[in-house]
Structure formats: C-alpha cells, structure tokens
C-alpha cells in the first residue's frame, strides 16, 4: 500500500507494529522480510519515486578535513536510495575484519563472520546474486580463462567478487506496493524521535514535509535506515529529552565515520601480456572477478590494514581525472554527467595513443579500509535545512596507518611480481616518501558511508549492541553500514543487507 504523506490531513496519526525510517537498501531489505507476516509495517520514505531536488537538498551539509564529495550528492533520497547509482560490487567481509587487531585501534566486532554467514546467503537472494560462494577454486570451474597470477598464496590471494544489477527502486517497487501489510509513506521525512520520560524507549516519530504538514508515527519498534550520516544526524537532532542526542550519553554517536579509500597507487608493468579474465570486470556482464589482496597472516606481520588492488589499463587511467575532482556538483545528476563525460574524454585520449601497451601496462587502484578514528565524525551544523533540522557536518580525517598500509601493500605486490618474473611495480609519487602521511586532495572515497553508529557491547565504545539495538533504548534499532565497527575492504552493500536481515529476525523475535 502506498500513501503520499503530503495528501494526508495535517497532524494525522499513523500507527503500526514496526516503523522503518528510510526506503533505501537497508529499509527495503527489512520490509521484504516482514511481507505476509501478521504485523503492520510502516515504511517511511523522505522522497518519492523520482528525484526531487527540494527533498535531495535535505542531505546537504558542510565538510571539513580531507576533501570530500558534496553531502547533498553523495546519497540519493528517494525510493530505492543509493542503489540508484550503485556499481553492484559484492563480496563478504573477511574473518580478519571482525577480529580485535592489536595494530588497529578501536577494532573488534562483538560478532564473528560465522554469525553473518547464514544472512549473507539470504542477502544473495535479495540482491539477485549467484550462490553464496567466494572461493577462487569454485569460480575457476564455472568461468573459463580465470587464470591467476602465480604469486605466493601465503602473501597474496585472489579476493573474489560477484556483481548485482539490482536497483531497488525498480526491482522492488511493485512488490512493496502490493504487499498487504506494508504501508509505504512517501514524502514523510522524520524530523524528531520522541522518547519516553526515562528515555529508555521511543514513543513516536514526527514527520514533516515542505508544505508544513506534520504527522505522528507510533509503533512498538523503530528502525533507522537512512544511511550512516543521516542516522547519526537524526539521533543527534532528537535532543529535546536527551540534550546530547539519543543514544549519545557517551559521546559516540557520529564518531568513527569511515570510507573506503579508493586511490590510484601504483603502475604495474608486465614483462609480457598475461592471458586472463580473472581481473576484468564489465557491468552487467561479468558474473565474478577478483582483486589482489594481502593474506591475514601478512597483514599481522606488517601491522597493516585490509585492502585490495584492482587493475585498469594504464593508457586510459593516466588520462582520467579522479572522481573526487569531477563529482563536485551539489546536484547528483550533474555530477554523474560530469563523471561519464570525463570517462568518455579519457577513453578518446587513450584511443589516440593506440593499443600497444594496454595488455601489459596497468594502473593499480586501491580499495582499503579506513582505520577507525574517533575524530572522523558527523556532528550537527549551525545551519538548518528546509524542514528545520540542523544540517550534518562531516569531518573526514585519516591516520598514519591508512597511508602506511597502502604503501606496504604495493611494496609486497612489487616483491611478489618480481619473484614470479611477471613484471615490476612503480609507486606513484604521493607514496614514495615514507615520512609523509598526507593524502592528495583528489583521494577518492567509494561513497561508502560507514561507522557513526558503530556496534559494540560496551556503550562507551559503540552506539548499538550486537543486535543493532541502540544502547539503553529498548525499541530503537539502527540498520545499515553505520553499524560497522570496522569497514573491511569490500563495498558495504552485501554486508549491510545481511545485517539488516539479521536485525529483522531479531526484532521479529522480540515481537
């Protein structure tokens, strides 16, 4: 069932069993789990089914620290959320990502990978992926010409990926609209959560639209599924009863914002072309491919973060500007146009040079976890949005471990390529000075917002517990990658859907 909240009588009361705030990847994944259950599900979406710039502007805010994308255009605010510009890359976190690592401050989840495995398998169905299988040996039997580089597997391994073409806004729109027990309200922007007198439960949520209409939503359980920045913003802004914000009695809400550092790092020059499709990827065509990763034992030996290296033909990569440079328009549609135009321009430049070196010269691109850092955080700014809510302010900040890890990854890859007689690795200029821990302004993030409502059994170190329930508030839960304690190397979508399904089971059990 669909209701446009703008058409309701002012100050309407909406009641249900659970209220999911946000109809993006996490929110829709949870709603699907409740279909045909005996419970009434309220699914609130701030936008409609198409882009609306007035609604999109509610994402806007200021950034400080390392240069970042405009907050307005780094997330999409309509049904289906940011799957609208998702590349579909899926891979689970590794065992090491959940561990408490003595060389990674603030690491260690209260769960282990085995706790998520059954939910990863269920998430594969939600995302339209193949079997929950990520071993190289499995895929080399399924797909021809997946020839691996002959590197020492005690140092380097092939991290496998699968690819989804799911766009939740299109894929699940009719399913949600036809579900008898799911009540989707569009243009229902939550502006405040009101707690009980003891601030140990949520009584209701208030929504508002740009015409000034307000509505009240009451439910037994509330699940915030608005993304890492907006979830933290809502908790901080709901401060009438808890001056520091809900769940923020220990000043943890908003802290530990993490991204994946996606940065061109080195050149790989092979001695001769290497015949393989293992490291290639084409959107909508490739079923599985790999990136090079460093083994857990080697990470521990050199005290580095978990990251991967992917390949792009150097003749193209050396001409293309980084996304951080071209994705700077506040309107995500314009930024997308700029990005695709830049790729077309670089492709044309590459064609001019011919194809002589394409098969043996590559740019190595890093995707690496960001070390958890309490100073990398989301706070409330002084400016308010069009609905009267303080805008988010993001300070994106790195640690020396981030850069040292990238440099060491390519030192190791260079050694392994040389030992195997495959070729040589040349570090880019920004990595050559071992005493320089700064990053260039064009360092990319993956648009992967993580942390800010991190998971920990200790309320002094996290916002939610192992079940994604906000500490001290019995019926308030947070879904999505904001709950990640550490970010790992893979794109977060598969893991956040898995966590969302796990959370759904937990809340249903409480019902």
C-alpha positions as CSV (number, residue, x, y, z in Angstrom):
1,X,0.0,0.0,0.0
2,X,1.3,3.5,-0.9
3,X,0.3,6.8,0.7
4,X,1.6,10.2,-0.2
5,X,2.0,11.8,3.2
6,X,1.6,15.3,1.6
7,X,-2.1,14.3,0.9
8,X,-2.9,13.3,4.5
9,X,-4.8,15.7,6.7
10,X,-2.4,17.8,8.8
11,X,-1.4,16.2,12.1
12,X,-2.5,12.7,11.1
13,X,-1.6,9.8,13.4
14,X,0.0,6.8,11.8
15,X,0.2,3.6,13.8
16,X,1.8,0.2,13.2
17,X,3.9,-2.6,14.8
18,X,7.2,-1.5,13.4
19,X,8.3,1.7,11.8
20,X,11.2,1.6,9.3
21,X,12.7,5.1,8.6
22,X,14.1,5.1,5.1
23,X,13.3,3.1,2.0
24,X,16.8,2.6,0.6
25,X,18.8,-0.6,0.6
26,X,18.5,-1.4,4.3
27,X,14.9,-0.3,4.8
28,X,13.6,-2.2,1.8
29,X,15.6,-5.3,2.7
30,X,14.0,-5.3,6.1
31,X,10.5,-4.6,4.8
32,X,10.7,-7.6,2.4
33,X,11.4,-9.9,5.4
34,X,8.1,-8.8,7.0
35,X,5.9,-9.4,4.0
36,X,2.9,-11.5,4.7
37,X,3.6,-11.5,8.4
38,X,0.7,-10.7,10.8
39,X,2.4,-7.3,11.6
40,X,1.6,-3.9,10.2
41,X,4.8,-2.3,8.8
42,X,5.2,1.4,8.4
43,X,7.9,2.2,5.8
44,X,8.7,5.9,5.7
45,X,10.5,7.5,2.7
46,X,11.5,11.1,2.7
47,X,11.2,11.4,-1.1
48,X,9.0,9.9,-3.8
49,X,9.7,7.5,-6.6
50,X,11.7,10.0,-8.6
51,X,14.4,12.6,-8.0
52,X,13.2,15.7,-6.2
53,X,15.8,18.4,-5.7
54,X,13.9,20.1,-2.8
55,X,14.0,16.7,-1.0
56,X,17.5,15.9,-2.1
57,X,18.7,19.2,-0.5
58,X,17.9,17.8,2.9
59,X,21.1,15.8,2.6
60,X,23.2,18.9,2.2
61,X,25.8,19.9,4.8
62,X,29.3,21.0,5.3
63,X,32.6,19.0,5.2
64,X,36.0,19.7,6.8
65,X,39.2,17.8,6.9
66,X,40.1,15.7,3.9
67,X,38.3,16.9,0.8
68,X,35.0,15.0,0.3
69,X,32.1,14.8,-2.1
70,X,29.2,17.3,-1.5
71,X,27.0,15.7,1.1
72,X,23.9,16.6,-1.0
73,X,25.0,14.5,-3.9
74,X,26.7,11.6,-2.1
75,X,23.4,9.8,-1.3
76,X,20.1,9.6,-3.2
77,X,17.0,10.5,-1.3
78,X,14.1,8.7,-2.9
79,X,12.6,5.2,-3.0
80,X,15.4,2.7,-3.7
81,X,18.0,5.0,-2.2
82,X,21.6,5.0,-3.4
83,X,21.2,1.7,-5.3
84,X,20.3,4.2,-8.0
85,X,24.0,4.9,-8.6
86,X,25.5,1.6,-7.3
87,X,28.0,-0.3,-9.3
88,X,26.8,-3.6,-7.9
89,X,30.1,-4.9,-6.4
90,X,29.5,-7.6,-3.8
91,X,31.9,-9.5,-1.6
92,X,31.7,-10.5,2.1
93,X,34.0,-9.2,4.8
94,X,36.9,-11.4,5.8
95,X,37.4,-13.2,9.1
96,X,40.2,-10.7,10.0
97,X,37.8,-7.8,9.6
98,X,35.8,-8.9,12.7
99,X,38.9,-9.6,14.8
100,X,40.3,-7.4,17.6
101,X,43.6,-6.5,16.0
102,X,46.3,-5.0,18.3
103,X,47.7,-3.0,15.4
104,X,44.3,-1.4,14.5
105,X,43.0,0.8,17.3
106,X,39.2,0.5,18.0
107,X,38.9,-2.7,16.0
108,X,36.9,-5.8,17.0
109,X,33.3,-6.5,16.4
110,X,31.1,-8.2,19.0
111,X,30.2,-10.8,16.3
112,X,32.3,-13.0,14.0
113,X,31.9,-13.8,10.4
114,X,30.2,-17.2,11.1
115,X,27.4,-15.2,12.8
116,X,26.7,-13.5,9.5
117,X,27.2,-16.4,7.1
118,X,23.6,-17.6,7.0
119,X,22.4,-14.0,6.5
120,X,25.0,-13.4,3.7
121,X,23.3,-16.4,2.0
122,X,19.9,-14.8,2.4
123,X,21.2,-11.4,1.2
124,X,22.3,-13.1,-2.0
125,X,18.6,-13.7,-2.9
126,X,17.7,-10.1,-2.1
127,X,20.5,-8.8,-4.3
128,X,19.9,-11.2,-7.1
129,X,23.4,-12.7,-6.8
130,X,24.6,-16.3,-7.6
131,X,25.4,-18.8,-4.9
132,X,27.0,-17.7,-1.6
133,X,30.4,-18.9,-2.8
134,X,33.5,-16.8,-2.9
135,X,36.3,-19.3,-3.3
136,X,38.6,-18.9,-6.3
137,X,38.6,-22.7,-6.9
138,X,34.8,-22.7,-7.2
139,X,34.7,-19.9,-9.8
140,X,37.5,-21.1,-12.0
141,X,35.4,-24.2,-12.6
142,X,32.4,-22.1,-13.5
143,X,34.0,-19.5,-15.8
144,X,36.7,-20.1,-18.5
145,X,40.0,-18.3,-18.6
146,X,40.2,-17.3,-14.9
147,X,44.0,-17.7,-14.9
148,X,45.5,-16.3,-11.6
149,X,48.9,-14.6,-11.3
150,X,51.3,-17.2,-10.0
151,X,52.0,-15.4,-6.7
152,X,52.9,-16.8,-3.3
153,X,49.5,-17.6,-1.8
154,X,50.9,-17.2,1.7
155,X,51.3,-13.4,0.9
156,X,48.8,-12.6,-1.8
157,X,45.4,-14.1,-2.6
158,X,42.6,-13.6,-5.0
159,X,39.6,-11.9,-3.4
160,X,36.5,-12.8,-5.4
161,X,33.6,-10.5,-6.2
162,X,30.1,-11.1,-7.6
163,X,28.1,-8.4,-9.3
164,X,24.5,-7.4,-8.8
165,X,22.4,-5.3,-11.2
166,X,19.7,-4.8,-8.6
167,X,18.2,-1.3,-8.5
168,X,15.9,-1.5,-5.5
169,X,13.7,1.4,-6.7
170,X,12.7,-0.6,-9.8
171,X,13.2,-4.1,-8.6
172,X,11.0,-3.9,-5.5
173,X,8.6,-1.1,-6.1
174,X,5.6,-3.2,-7.2
175,X,6.4,-5.9,-4.6
176,X,6.3,-3.3,-1.8
177,X,3.2,-1.5,-3.2
178,X,1.3,-4.8,-3.4
179,X,2.2,-6.2,0.0
180,X,-0.9,-6.2,2.1
181,X,0.8,-5.4,5.4
182,X,3.4,-2.9,4.3
183,X,2.3,0.7,4.3
184,X,4.7,2.9,2.4
185,X,4.5,6.6,3.1
186,X,6.4,8.8,0.7
187,X,7.4,12.4,1.4
188,X,7.4,11.5,5.1
189,X,10.6,13.0,6.4
190,X,11.3,12.2,10.1
191,X,12.4,15.3,11.9
192,X,12.3,14.1,15.5
193,X,12.1,11.0,17.6
194,X,10.3,11.4,20.9
195,X,11.3,9.1,23.8
196,X,9.6,8.1,27.0
197,X,10.1,10.1,30.2
198,X,13.1,7.8,31.1
199,X,14.5,8.0,27.6
200,X,14.5,4.1,27.5
201,X,12.1,3.7,24.7
202,X,10.7,5.6,21.7
203,X,7.1,6.6,21.9
204,X,6.7,8.2,18.5
205,X,8.3,9.9,15.5
206,X,7.3,13.2,13.9
207,X,7.4,13.7,10.1
208,X,7.2,16.9,8.2
209,X,7.0,18.0,4.5
210,X,7.9,21.2,2.8
211,X,4.3,22.4,2.9
212,X,4.5,22.5,6.7
213,X,2.3,19.4,7.3
214,X,3.3,17.3,10.3
215,X,2.3,13.8,11.2
216,X,2.9,11.5,14.2
217,X,4.0,7.8,13.8
218,X,3.6,5.4,16.6
219,X,4.9,1.8,16.7
220,X,6.3,-0.8,19.0
221,X,9.7,-0.8,17.3
222,X,11.5,1.9,15.3
223,X,14.4,1.1,12.9
224,X,16.5,3.9,11.5
225,X,17.6,3.0,7.9
226,X,18.7,6.4,6.5
227,X,22.4,5.8,6.0
228,X,25.3,6.4,8.3
229,X,25.3,10.2,8.1
230,X,21.5,10.7,8.3
231,X,21.0,8.1,11.0
232,X,23.6,9.8,13.2
233,X,22.1,13.2,12.4
234,X,18.6,12.1,13.4
235,X,19.9,10.7,16.8
236,X,21.8,13.9,17.5
237,X,19.0,16.2,16.4
238,X,16.4,14.4,18.6
239,X,17.8,16.1,21.7
240,X,14.8,17.6,23.5
241,X,14.8,14.9,26.2
242,X,18.5,13.9,25.9
243,X,20.5,17.1,25.4
244,X,23.4,15.3,23.7
245,X,21.1,13.3,21.5
246,X,19.5,9.9,21.7
247,X,22.0,7.1,22.4
248,X,24.7,9.6,22.8
249,X,25.3,9.5,26.6
250,X,28.9,8.6,25.9
251,X,29.5,11.0,23.0
252,X,29.9,8.2,20.5
253,X,27.1,9.0,18.0
254,X,28.6,10.3,14.8
255,X,32.2,9.3,15.6
256,X,34.3,6.8,13.7
257,X,33.0,7.8,10.2
258,X,34.7,5.6,7.8
259,X,35.0,5.4,4.0
260,X,36.9,3.1,1.6
261,X,40.0,4.9,0.3
262,X,39.8,4.3,-3.4
263,X,43.0,5.8,-4.8
264,X,45.3,5.1,-7.8
265,X,48.5,4.0,-6.1
266,X,51.0,2.3,-8.5
267,X,51.8,1.2,-12.0
268,X,52.2,-2.4,-13.0
269,X,54.4,-3.2,-16.0
270,X,54.2,-6.8,-17.0
271,X,57.2,-8.3,-18.9
272,X,54.6,-9.7,-21.4
273,X,50.8,-9.9,-21.7
274,X,49.2,-12.3,-19.3
275,X,46.1,-14.1,-20.7
276,X,43.3,-14.0,-18.1
277,X,39.8,-12.7,-17.5
278,X,40.1,-13.1,-13.7
279,X,40.9,-9.4,-13.0
280,X,38.5,-7.9,-15.6
281,X,35.0,-6.5,-14.9
282,X,32.2,-5.3,-17.1
283,X,29.0,-4.0,-15.5
284,X,26.0,-6.2,-16.2
285,X,28.1,-8.9,-18.0
286,X,30.7,-10.2,-15.5
287,X,29.5,-12.8,-13.0
288,X,32.6,-12.9,-10.9
289,X,36.1,-11.5,-10.9
290,X,39.0,-10.9,-8.5
291,X,41.2,-8.3,-7.0
292,X,44.6,-9.0,-5.3
293,X,44.5,-9.0,-1.5
294,X,47.1,-9.5,1.2
295,X,46.7,-12.5,3.5
296,X,45.6,-12.2,7.1
297,X,49.0,-13.5,8.3
298,X,50.9,-11.0,6.3
299,X,48.7,-8.2,7.4
300,X,49.5,-9.1,11.0
301,X,53.2,-9.5,10.3
302,X,53.5,-6.0,8.9
303,X,50.7,-4.4,11.0
304,X,48.7,-3.1,8.1
305,X,45.0,-2.6,7.2
306,X,43.0,-4.9,4.9
307,X,42.9,-3.7,1.3
308,X,42.7,-4.9,-2.3
309,X,44.3,-3.9,-5.6
310,X,42.4,-3.7,-8.9
311,X,43.6,-3.2,-12.5
312,X,42.8,-0.5,-15.1
313,X,44.7,-0.1,-18.5
314,X,47.3,2.5,-17.9
315,X,46.7,4.1,-21.3
316,X,43.2,5.0,-20.0
317,X,43.9,5.5,-16.3
318,X,46.7,8.1,-16.8
319,X,44.3,10.4,-18.7
320,X,41.2,10.2,-16.4
321,X,40.7,12.7,-13.5
322,X,39.8,11.2,-10.1
323,X,36.1,11.1,-9.2
324,X,36.8,13.4,-6.2
325,X,37.6,16.1,-8.8
326,X,34.7,15.6,-11.2
327,X,31.9,14.7,-8.7
328,X,31.7,18.1,-7.0
329,X,28.3,19.4,-8.2
330,X,25.7,19.5,-5.5
331,X,23.2,18.0,-7.9
332,X,24.0,14.3,-8.2
333,X,22.6,14.2,-11.8
334,X,25.0,16.8,-12.9
335,X,27.9,15.2,-11.1
336,X,27.1,11.9,-12.8
337,X,27.1,13.6,-16.2
338,X,30.5,15.1,-15.4
339,X,31.9,11.7,-14.4
340,X,30.6,9.9,-17.5
341,X,31.9,12.7,-19.7
342,X,35.3,12.5,-18.1
343,X,35.4,8.8,-18.8
344,X,34.5,9.4,-22.4
345,X,37.2,12.1,-22.7
346,X,39.8,9.8,-21.2
347,X,38.7,7.0,-23.5
348,X,39.2,9.2,-26.5
349,X,42.6,10.2,-25.4
350,X,43.6,6.6,-24.9
351,X,42.4,5.7,-28.4
352,X,44.7,8.4,-29.8
353,X,47.7,6.7,-28.3
354,X,46.9,3.3,-29.8
355,X,46.7,0.0,-28.0
356,X,50.3,-1.1,-28.0
357,X,50.8,-1.1,-24.2
358,X,47.3,-1.8,-23.0
359,X,47.8,-5.5,-22.4
360,X,50.9,-5.2,-20.2
361,X,50.7,-1.7,-18.5
362,X,48.1,-1.1,-15.8
363,X,47.2,1.3,-13.1
364,X,46.8,-0.4,-9.7
365,X,43.9,1.0,-7.8
366,X,43.5,0.6,-4.1
367,X,40.3,-0.1,-2.1
368,X,41.2,-0.2,1.6
369,X,39.5,0.0,4.9
370,X,39.9,3.3,6.8
371,X,41.3,2.8,10.3
372,X,38.6,3.7,12.9
373,X,39.2,7.2,14.1
374,X,37.0,9.0,16.7
375,X,37.9,12.3,15.1
376,X,36.5,11.4,11.8
377,X,32.9,12.2,12.6
378,X,29.5,13.6,11.9
379,X,28.2,16.5,14.1
380,X,25.3,19.0,13.8
381,X,26.0,22.2,12.0
382,X,24.5,25.6,12.8
383,X,22.5,25.8,9.6
384,X,19.1,24.2,9.4
385,X,17.5,22.5,6.4
386,X,14.2,23.3,4.8
387,X,12.3,21.3,7.4
388,X,14.0,23.0,10.4
389,X,16.5,20.2,11.2
390,X,20.2,21.1,11.8
391,X,22.3,20.0,8.8
392,X,25.0,17.4,9.1
393,X,28.6,18.4,9.3
394,X,31.3,15.9,8.3
395,X,34.9,15.9,9.3
396,X,36.7,13.2,7.3
397,X,40.1,12.5,8.9
398,X,42.8,9.9,8.3
399,X,45.5,8.3,10.5
400,X,49.1,7.5,9.5
401,X,48.1,3.8,9.5
402,X,46.0,4.4,6.4
403,X,48.8,5.6,4.2
404,X,51.5,3.3,5.6
405,X,49.2,0.3,4.8
406,X,48.7,1.4,1.2
407,X,52.5,1.8,0.7
408,X,53.2,-1.6,2.2
409,X,50.6,-3.4,0.1
410,X,52.3,-2.2,-3.1
411,X,55.8,-3.0,-1.7
412,X,54.6,-6.5,-1.1
413,X,52.9,-6.8,-4.5
414,X,56.0,-5.4,-6.2
415,X,58.2,-8.0,-4.5
416,X,55.8,-10.8,-5.4
417,X,55.6,-9.7,-9.1
418,X,59.4,-9.6,-9.2
419,X,59.9,-13.0,-7.6
420,X,57.3,-14.6,-10.0
421,X,59.1,-12.9,-13.0
422,X,55.8,-11.2,-14.0
423,X,56.9,-7.6,-14.0
424,X,57.6,-4.5,-11.9
425,X,55.5,-2.2,-9.7
426,X,56.2,1.5,-9.6
427,X,54.8,3.5,-6.7
428,X,53.0,6.8,-7.6
429,X,54.7,10.0,-6.3
430,X,52.5,10.5,-3.2
431,X,53.5,7.2,-1.7
432,X,57.3,7.4,-2.2
433,X,58.2,9.5,1.0
434,X,57.8,7.1,3.9
435,X,57.6,10.0,6.3
436,X,54.8,11.8,4.5
437,X,51.3,10.7,5.8
438,X,49.2,13.2,3.9
439,X,46.9,12.3,1.0
440,X,46.3,14.3,-2.2
441,X,43.1,16.3,-2.5
442,X,41.8,14.0,-5.2
443,X,41.9,10.9,-3.0
444,X,38.6,9.1,-3.6
445,X,36.1,7.7,-1.3
446,X,33.7,5.0,-2.5
447,X,30.6,6.8,-1.5
448,X,30.6,4.2,1.3
449,X,29.4,5.8,4.5
450,X,30.2,3.6,7.5
451,X,30.6,3.9,11.2
452,X,28.9,6.8,13.1
453,X,26.5,4.3,15.0
454,X,29.1,1.5,15.4
455,X,28.5,-1.8,17.0
456,X,30.0,-2.7,20.4
457,X,28.8,-4.5,23.5
458,X,30.4,-1.6,25.5
459,X,28.1,1.5,25.5
460,X,31.2,3.6,26.0
461,X,32.7,2.4,22.7
462,X,29.6,1.9,20.5
463,X,26.1,3.2,19.8
464,X,24.4,-0.2,19.1
465,X,24.8,-3.7,20.6
466,X,25.4,-6.9,18.6
467,X,21.8,-6.9,17.6
468,X,21.9,-3.3,16.3
469,X,19.7,-2.1,19.2
470,X,20.7,1.3,20.5
471,X,22.2,1.0,24.0
472,X,19.7,1.9,26.7
473,X,16.7,2.3,24.3
474,X,14.8,-1.0,24.1
475,X,12.8,-0.4,20.9
476,X,15.2,1.7,18.8
477,X,17.4,0.0,16.3
478,X,19.8,1.1,13.5
479,X,20.2,-0.6,10.2
480,X,22.9,-0.2,7.6
481,X,26.7,0.2,7.4
482,X,26.7,2.9,10.1
483,X,26.8,-0.1,12.5
484,X,30.1,-1.4,11.1
485,X,32.8,-1.5,13.7
486,X,35.5,-1.7,11.0
487,X,34.9,-1.3,7.3
488,X,36.9,-4.1,5.7
489,X,37.9,-3.8,2.0
490,X,34.7,-4.8,0.2
491,X,31.9,-2.5,-0.8
492,X,29.4,-2.5,2.1
493,X,26.1,-3.3,0.4
494,X,26.2,-7.1,0.8
495,X,27.2,-6.9,4.4
496,X,24.7,-4.2,5.3
497,X,21.8,-6.2,3.7
498,X,23.0,-9.2,5.7
499,X,23.0,-7.2,8.9
500,X,19.6,-5.8,8.1
501,X,18.1,-9.2,7.6
502,X,19.7,-10.3,10.9
503,X,18.2,-7.3,12.6
504,X,14.8,-8.1,11.1
505,X,14.9,-11.6,12.6
506,X,15.9,-10.1,16.0
507,X,13.0,-7.6,16.0
508,X,10.5,-10.2,14.8
509,X,11.7,-12.4,17.7
510,X,11.0,-9.7,20.2
511,X,7.5,-9.1,18.7
